């Protein structure tokens, strides 16, 4: 619940940022550029890996220890806070 709230805050800051549209556009361009540089083999490999992870997750999620869950939660909170700081810097700067 706490992480969902944090991510919602990040989305809100990003969406309300005066540079949000510019950042979104630049990220989209970067993603398209990266996709354009990938070979078909790389694309197929990534797709295969994602499908494998999705299918394995159903069997694995019940075996994740509390330590692992806590560690992931801590890491996600750290990442969320860093993203908030970066976005807030964009938000407060004038164009």
Secondary structure, DSSP 4 states (H G I P E B T S, - for coil): -HHHHHHHHHHHHHHH-TTHHHHHHHHHHHHHHHHHHS-HHHHHHHHHHHHHHHHHHHHHGGG--HHHHHHHHHHHHHHHHHHHHHHHHHHHS--
